[in-house]
Amino acid sequence: MSAAGSRGIWPAMLCALCLRSVLAADAVEPAQTPPAQQPAANALTLAQAHQMALENHPALSAARYRSLAADQAVIEARSGLFPQVNLVGDAVDAGAANTRILAGGLNNPSVLNRVAGGVLMSQLLTDFGHTTNLTASSKFAAAAASQDLSATREQVLLRVDEAYFGALQAQAVLQVANETFTTRQLLLDQVSLLAQNKLKSELDVSFARVGLEEGRLLVQRAQSGLDNAAAVLSSALGLHRVTIFRLEEQREPEAGGAGDIAALTERALAERPDLASLRDERDSADRLARAQRDARLPTVAAIGAAGGSLSHDPRLPGDYLAGGIQVSVPLFAGGLYRAREREAELRARSVGELLRSAEDDVARDVRIAWANLTTARERLRTTQQLVVQANQAFDLAQARYRVGSSSIVELSQAQLAATSAQIENANARYDVLIQQSLLRYELGGLMASAASTEAAP
């Protein structure tokens, strides 16, 4: 038969084979489908995920309680500047009318019969800055705790973004895997039909079955990755149980460059809440050192007492009222005050060095995040081109195989390349979104970015 005659017969044969496949469907290996994915019951947007994490995450609750406790410490330190008033009462039975203490710490009224009550009051006049510096130190500590709360919010939001985009990434990979499985199932059906009609060999059927099982493994791995991503997302949201959500697809990654690295570094050093917390801790330690230095200075206070006695020894008055100025000067405490001052100074220097180290780390992390985002954007552009080329190659290989000018090995390789390109593109797309969130976190602006996203219509 001539080549021209062969080209004319091929379409007719293919039509006949298609008709035969419909009539003899039972003779063909039944189509197999990958495991069905559990339907997602709850819809969840990224803004809702942020709000849920901010309300439920235990790490954020713990940081909030620490901040509230630090606020109470300010009140404790400041209380020394206000009057101290105590209500007192005594009921004494001396046992004898002329009881005297020859040695010990009790004064005469303490060993005389009486039932009395009164009020004691003291007001600090000056301690030369000791209480004032303690109050200032506690205020800086409270500010540091507040910055820690902001830093914890940033960390929680970063984990939510990473988990949310990771779950979307896993969904995209599973979708590619399911499409690949369906395509390979269709190829196996076609090749099996052609082999039954002696147009293809059993070797082609075997290769098609191998490709189908590889697709099944791909679906199973993708499903496992999606299950893991759901667990990570539930944990990031502060949920005790794994919950399946229907996630909202995100907009395309932002285009353009990541910005000038020097300006980004300066912004991070100025706005990162963890650095602000360390600065407040350093200032708190400095003021505590001053307070410990001032503890060796005199303390001047006004004191007063007033009261009356319902029943008392005849030698005691029925009512009493007294006041005066009390000056207390620490003379010797075994080196206690100097050691406290020195300890506070050394701790302040330690926090200062930690701040320097943290600033160096932030500058490094900003540069790394900036480089990773730039690389991720380049990778996304590359994978987009790779998908186009791989799909074209697969279409060409499929057409060549249908007309018998190529082997199933070539078709399988083209199909594998197309699948790999689609998976790489899905990974690259969401990796750009993750790297964008990571750079915003390094700049200390993730919370502001989340607020602007939630406020957008």
C-alpha positions as CSV (number, residue, x, y, z in Angstrom):
1,M,0.0,0.0,0.0
2,S,1.3,3.4,-0.9
3,A,2.1,6.1,1.7
4,A,-0.7,8.3,0.4
5,G,-3.1,5.4,0.8
6,S,-2.0,4.9,4.4
7,R,-2.5,8.5,5.3
8,G,-6.1,8.3,3.9
9,I,-6.9,5.1,5.8
10,W,-5.6,6.3,9.3
11,P,-8.6,8.7,10.0
12,A,-11.1,6.0,9.1
13,M,-9.4,3.5,11.3
14,L,-9.3,5.8,14.2
15,C,-13.0,6.6,13.8
16,A,-13.8,2.8,13.7
17,L,-11.7,2.2,16.8
18,C,-13.5,5.0,18.7
19,L,-16.9,3.4,17.7
20,R,-15.7,0.0,18.7
21,S,-14.5,1.4,22.1
22,V,-18.0,2.6,22.7
23,L,-19.6,-0.7,21.8
24,A,-17.0,-2.9,23.7
25,A,-16.4,-0.7,26.8
26,D,-16.6,-3.8,29.0
27,A,-13.6,-5.3,27.2
28,V,-11.4,-2.3,28.2
29,E,-9.8,-2.0,31.6
30,P,-12.1,0.2,33.6
31,A,-11.0,3.7,34.5
32,Q,-9.5,4.2,37.9
33,T,-9.8,7.4,39.8
34,P,-7.5,8.8,42.5
35,P,-8.7,8.9,46.1
36,A,-11.4,11.6,46.5
37,Q,-10.5,14.6,48.5
38,Q,-12.6,15.4,51.6
39,P,-14.9,18.4,50.9
40,A,-14.0,21.5,52.7
41,A,-16.9,22.7,54.9
42,N,-15.7,26.1,56.0
43,A,-14.6,29.0,53.8
44,L,-11.7,31.0,55.1
45,T,-10.1,34.2,53.7
46,L,-6.6,35.4,54.6
47,A,-8.1,38.3,56.5
48,Q,-10.3,35.9,58.5
49,A,-7.4,33.7,59.2
50,H,-5.5,36.7,60.6
51,Q,-8.4,37.7,62.8
52,M,-8.9,34.1,64.0
53,A,-5.3,33.7,65.0
54,L,-5.2,37.1,66.8
55,E,-8.2,36.0,68.8
56,N,-7.3,32.4,69.5
57,H,-3.5,31.9,69.5
58,P,-2.2,31.0,73.0
59,A,1.2,32.6,72.4
60,L,-0.5,35.9,71.7
61,S,-2.7,35.5,74.8
62,A,0.4,34.8,77.0
63,A,2.2,37.9,75.6
64,R,-0.9,40.0,76.3
65,Y,-1.0,38.7,79.9
66,R,2.7,39.5,80.3
67,S,2.1,43.1,79.1
68,L,-0.8,43.5,81.5
69,A,1.3,42.2,84.4
70,A,4.1,44.7,83.5
71,D,1.5,47.5,83.6
72,Q,0.7,46.4,87.2
73,A,4.4,46.5,88.1
74,V,4.4,50.2,87.2
75,I,1.6,50.8,89.7
76,E,3.6,48.8,92.3
77,A,6.7,50.9,91.9
78,R,4.8,54.2,91.8
79,S,2.9,53.4,95.0
80,G,5.9,54.4,97.0
81,L,5.3,58.0,96.1
82,F,1.8,58.1,97.7
83,P,0.8,58.1,101.4
84,Q,0.8,54.8,103.2
85,V,-2.1,54.4,105.7
86,N,-2.6,51.4,108.0
87,L,-5.3,50.7,110.5
88,V,-3.9,49.0,113.6
89,G,-5.4,47.6,116.8
90,D,-3.9,46.2,120.0
91,A,-5.3,44.1,122.9
92,V,-2.7,43.5,125.6
93,D,-2.8,41.7,129.0
94,A,0.4,42.5,130.8
95,G,-0.2,39.9,133.6
96,A,0.8,42.3,136.3
97,A,0.3,46.0,137.1
98,N,4.0,46.9,137.1
99,T,5.3,44.7,134.3
100,R,8.7,45.9,132.9
101,I,10.9,44.4,130.2
102,L,14.5,44.4,131.4
103,A,15.9,43.3,128.0
104,G,14.4,42.9,124.6
105,G,12.6,45.0,122.0
106,L,9.3,45.8,123.6
107,N,8.7,49.4,124.9
108,N,6.6,50.3,127.9
109,P,3.2,50.7,126.3
110,S,3.6,47.3,124.7
111,V,3.4,45.6,128.1
112,L,0.6,47.6,129.7
113,N,-3.0,46.5,129.8
114,R,-5.1,48.1,127.0
115,V,-7.5,47.7,124.2
116,A,-6.8,50.3,121.6
117,G,-7.1,51.1,117.9
118,G,-5.7,53.8,115.6
119,V,-4.3,54.8,112.3
120,L,-0.6,55.0,111.2
121,M,0.3,57.2,108.2
122,S,3.6,57.8,106.4
123,Q,4.4,60.0,103.4
124,L,7.7,59.8,101.5
125,L,9.1,63.3,101.2
126,T,12.3,62.4,99.3
127,D,14.6,59.5,98.7
128,F,16.7,61.4,96.3
129,G,15.4,59.6,93.1
130,H,15.3,56.0,94.3
131,T,11.5,55.5,93.9
132,T,11.3,57.8,90.9
133,N,14.0,55.7,89.1
134,L,12.3,52.5,90.1
135,T,9.0,53.8,88.6
136,A,10.8,54.9,85.4
137,S,12.5,51.4,85.2
138,S,9.1,49.7,85.5
139,K,7.6,51.9,82.8
140,F,10.3,51.0,80.4
141,A,9.8,47.3,81.3
142,A,6.1,47.7,80.6
143,A,6.9,49.4,77.2
144,A,9.2,46.4,76.4
145,A,6.4,44.0,77.3
146,S,4.1,45.9,75.0
147,Q,6.6,45.7,72.2
148,D,7.0,42.0,72.9
149,L,3.2,41.7,72.4
150,S,3.6,43.5,69.0
151,A,6.5,41.2,68.1
152,T,4.4,38.1,69.0
153,R,1.6,39.4,66.8
154,E,4.1,39.7,63.9
155,Q,5.3,36.1,64.5
156,V,1.7,34.8,64.7
157,L,0.7,36.6,61.5
158,L,3.8,35.3,59.7
159,R,3.0,31.7,60.7
160,V,-0.6,32.2,59.5
161,D,0.7,33.5,56.1
162,E,3.1,30.7,55.7
163,A,0.5,28.1,56.6
164,Y,-2.2,29.7,54.5
165,F,-0.1,30.0,51.4
166,G,1.4,26.5,52.1
167,A,-2.1,25.1,52.2
168,L,-3.0,26.8,48.9
169,Q,0.3,25.5,47.5
170,A,-0.6,22.0,48.5
171,Q,-4.1,22.3,47.0
172,A,-2.5,23.5,43.7
173,V,-0.1,20.5,43.7
174,L,-3.0,18.1,44.4
175,Q,-5.0,19.6,41.5
176,V,-2.0,19.1,39.2
177,A,-1.7,15.5,40.5
178,N,-5.3,14.7,39.9
179,E,-5.2,16.2,36.4
180,T,-2.1,14.2,35.7
181,F,-3.7,11.0,37.0
182,T,-6.8,11.6,34.8
183,T,-4.6,12.2,31.7
184,R,-2.6,9.1,32.3
185,Q,-5.7,7.0,32.8
186,L,-7.1,8.3,29.5
187,L,-3.8,7.4,27.8
188,L,-3.9,3.9,29.3
189,D,-7.4,3.4,28.0
190,Q,-6.4,4.6,24.5
191,V,-3.2,2.5,24.4
192,S,-5.1,-0.6,25.7
193,L,-7.7,-0.1,22.9
194,L,-5.0,0.2,20.3
195,A,-3.2,-2.8,21.6
196,Q,-6.4,-4.9,21.4
197,N,-6.6,-4.0,17.8
198,K,-2.9,-4.8,17.2
199,L,-2.0,-1.2,16.5
200,K,0.2,-0.9,19.6
201,S,2.3,-3.4,21.5
202,E,1.8,-4.7,25.0
203,L,5.0,-2.9,25.9
204,D,3.2,0.4,25.3
205,V,0.4,-0.8,27.6
206,S,3.0,-1.6,30.3
207,F,4.6,1.8,30.0
208,A,1.1,3.4,30.2
209,R,0.3,1.4,33.3
210,V,3.6,2.4,34.9
211,G,2.8,6.0,34.2
212,L,-0.6,5.6,35.7
213,E,0.8,4.1,39.0
214,E,3.3,6.9,39.1
215,G,0.4,9.4,38.8
216,R,-1.3,7.5,41.6
217,L,1.8,7.9,43.8
218,L,1.9,11.6,42.9
219,V,-1.8,12.0,44.0
220,Q,-1.1,10.2,47.3
221,R,1.9,12.3,48.1
222,A,0.0,15.5,47.2
223,Q,-2.9,14.4,49.4
224,S,-0.5,13.7,52.3
225,G,1.0,17.1,51.8
226,L,-2.4,18.8,51.8
227,D,-3.3,16.9,55.1
228,N,-0.1,18.1,56.7
229,A,-0.7,21.7,55.5
230,A,-4.2,21.6,57.0
231,A,-2.7,20.5,60.4
232,V,-0.1,23.3,60.2
233,L,-2.8,25.9,59.3
234,S,-5.0,24.8,62.2
235,S,-2.1,25.1,64.6
236,A,-1.2,28.5,63.3
237,L,-4.8,29.6,63.8
238,G,-4.6,28.5,67.5
239,L,-7.1,25.6,67.0
240,H,-6.9,22.5,69.1
241,R,-8.2,20.2,66.3
242,V,-7.4,19.9,62.7
243,T,-10.1,21.7,60.6
244,I,-10.4,21.6,56.9
245,F,-11.1,25.0,55.3
246,R,-12.0,26.1,51.8
247,L,-9.3,28.7,51.2
248,E,-9.7,31.8,49.1
249,E,-7.4,31.9,46.1
250,Q,-4.9,34.8,46.4
251,R,-4.2,37.5,43.9
252,E,-1.1,37.3,41.8
253,P,2.2,38.1,43.5
254,E,3.2,41.7,43.5
255,A,5.4,42.7,40.5
256,G,8.5,44.8,40.5
257,G,11.6,44.9,42.6
258,A,11.8,44.4,46.3
259,G,13.1,47.9,46.9
260,D,16.5,49.4,47.9
261,I,18.2,47.2,50.4
262,A,19.8,50.0,52.3
263,A,16.5,51.8,52.8
264,L,14.8,48.5,53.8
265,T,17.5,47.9,56.4
266,E,17.1,51.3,57.9
267,R,13.3,50.8,58.0
268,A,13.7,47.5,59.8
269,L,16.1,48.9,62.4
270,A,13.6,51.6,63.1
271,E,10.3,49.7,63.1
272,R,11.0,46.1,64.3
273,P,9.1,45.7,67.6
274,D,11.6,43.2,68.9
275,L,14.4,45.7,68.6
276,A,12.2,48.4,70.2
277,S,11.6,45.9,73.1
278,L,15.4,45.4,73.6
279,R,15.9,49.2,73.6
280,D,13.2,49.5,76.3
281,E,14.8,46.7,78.3
282,R,18.1,48.5,78.1
283,D,16.6,51.7,79.3
284,S,14.8,49.9,82.0
285,A,18.0,48.3,83.2
286,D,19.8,51.7,83.2
287,R,17.1,53.3,85.3
288,L,17.2,50.3,87.7
289,A,20.9,50.8,88.1
290,R,20.3,54.5,89.0
291,A,17.7,53.4,91.5
292,Q,20.1,51.0,93.2
293,R,22.7,53.7,93.4
294,D,20.2,56.0,95.0
295,A,19.2,53.4,97.5
296,R,22.4,54.3,99.5
297,L,21.1,57.9,99.9
298,P,19.0,59.1,102.9
299,T,15.2,58.6,102.9
300,V,13.0,61.4,104.4
301,A,9.4,60.7,105.3
302,A,6.6,62.3,107.4
303,I,4.9,60.0,109.8
304,G,1.9,60.3,112.0
305,A,-0.3,58.2,114.4
306,A,-3.7,58.9,115.9
307,G,-6.1,56.7,117.9
308,G,-7.8,55.9,121.1
309,S,-8.2,53.3,123.8
310,L,-11.5,51.8,125.0
311,S,-9.9,50.2,128.0
312,H,-6.4,50.9,129.2
313,D,-4.0,51.1,132.2
314,P,-4.5,54.3,134.3
315,R,-0.9,55.4,133.4
316,L,-1.8,55.6,129.7
317,P,-3.9,58.4,128.0
318,G,-7.3,57.6,126.5
319,D,-6.5,59.2,123.1
320,Y,-3.2,59.9,121.3
321,L,-2.0,62.0,118.4
322,A,1.6,62.3,117.2
323,G,3.6,63.2,114.1
324,G,7.1,63.9,113.0
325,I,9.8,63.7,110.4
326,Q,11.8,60.5,110.0
327,V,15.2,60.4,108.3
328,S,16.7,57.0,107.5
329,V,20.4,56.8,106.4
330,P,21.8,53.4,105.4
331,L,25.2,53.0,106.9
332,F,26.2,49.4,106.4
333,A,24.5,46.4,104.9
334,G,27.4,44.0,104.1
335,G,27.9,45.4,100.5
336,L,24.2,44.8,99.6
337,Y,23.5,48.2,98.0
338,R,26.8,48.3,96.0
339,A,26.3,44.8,94.7
340,R,22.7,45.5,93.6
341,E,23.9,48.6,91.8
342,R,26.8,46.7,90.1
343,E,24.4,43.9,89.1
344,A,22.0,46.3,87.5
345,E,24.8,48.0,85.6
346,L,26.1,44.8,84.3
347,R,22.6,43.6,83.2
348,A,22.1,46.9,81.4
349,R,25.4,46.4,79.5
350,S,24.4,42.8,78.7
351,V,21.1,44.0,77.2
352,G,23.0,46.7,75.2
353,E,25.2,44.0,73.6
354,L,22.1,41.9,72.9
355,L,20.6,44.9,71.1
356,R,23.7,45.3,69.0
357,S,23.6,41.6,68.1
358,A,19.9,41.7,67.3
359,E,20.4,44.7,65.0
360,D,23.2,42.9,63.1
361,D,20.9,39.8,62.8
362,V,18.0,42.0,61.5
363,A,20.2,43.6,58.9
364,R,21.3,40.1,57.8
365,D,17.8,38.7,57.8
366,V,16.5,41.7,55.8
367,R,19.2,41.2,53.1
368,I,18.4,37.4,53.0
369,A,14.7,38.0,52.7
370,W,15.2,40.6,50.0
371,A,17.5,38.2,48.1
372,N,15.1,35.3,48.5
373,L,12.1,37.4,47.2
374,T,14.1,38.5,44.2
375,T,15.1,34.9,43.5
376,A,11.5,33.7,44.0
377,R,10.2,36.3,41.5
378,E,12.8,35.2,38.9
379,R,11.9,31.6,39.5
380,L,8.2,32.3,39.0
381,R,9.0,34.0,35.6
382,T,11.1,31.0,34.6
383,T,8.5,28.4,35.6
384,Q,5.8,30.3,33.7
385,Q,7.9,30.0,30.6
386,L,8.7,26.4,31.5
387,V,5.0,25.5,31.7
388,V,4.4,27.0,28.2
389,Q,7.3,25.1,26.7
390,A,6.6,21.8,28.5
391,N,2.9,21.9,27.4
392,Q,3.9,22.6,23.8
393,A,6.4,19.7,24.0
394,F,3.7,17.4,25.4
395,D,1.2,18.3,22.8
396,L,3.7,17.6,20.1
397,A,4.8,14.3,21.6
398,Q,1.1,13.3,21.9
399,A,0.4,14.1,18.3
400,R,3.6,12.3,17.1
401,Y,2.6,9.2,19.2
402,R,-0.9,9.2,17.8
403,V,0.4,9.0,14.2
404,G,3.0,6.4,15.2
405,S,6.1,8.5,14.6
406,S,7.3,8.3,18.2
407,S,7.4,5.9,21.1
408,I,5.5,5.9,24.3
409,V,8.7,6.5,26.2
410,E,9.0,9.9,24.5
411,L,5.4,10.6,25.3
412,S,5.9,9.6,29.0
413,Q,8.9,11.8,29.3
414,A,7.0,14.8,27.8
415,Q,4.1,14.1,30.1
416,L,6.4,13.9,33.1
417,A,8.1,17.2,32.1
418,A,4.7,18.9,31.8
419,T,3.6,17.7,35.2
420,S,6.9,18.7,36.8
421,A,6.7,22.2,35.2
422,Q,3.1,22.7,36.5
423,I,4.1,21.7,40.0
424,E,7.2,23.9,39.9
425,N,5.1,26.8,38.8
426,A,2.5,26.3,41.6
427,N,5.3,26.1,44.1
428,A,7.0,29.2,42.7
429,R,3.8,31.2,42.7
430,Y,3.1,30.6,46.4
431,D,6.7,30.8,47.3
432,V,6.7,34.4,46.1
433,L,3.7,35.2,48.4
434,I,5.5,33.5,51.3
435,Q,8.7,35.5,50.7
436,Q,6.7,38.7,50.4
437,S,5.2,38.1,53.8
438,L,8.6,37.1,55.2
439,L,10.2,40.4,54.0
440,R,7.3,42.4,55.5
441,Y,7.9,40.6,58.8
442,E,11.6,41.3,58.7
443,L,10.7,45.0,58.1
444,G,8.3,45.0,61.1
445,G,5.3,45.9,59.0
446,L,3.4,42.6,58.7
447,M,0.7,43.8,61.2
448,A,0.2,47.0,59.3
449,S,0.1,45.2,56.0
450,A,-2.5,42.7,57.4
451,A,-4.6,45.7,58.7
452,S,-4.6,47.4,55.3
453,T,-5.5,44.1,53.5
454,E,-8.5,43.6,55.9
455,A,-9.6,47.2,55.4
456,A,-9.5,47.0,51.6
457,P,-12.9,46.4,49.9
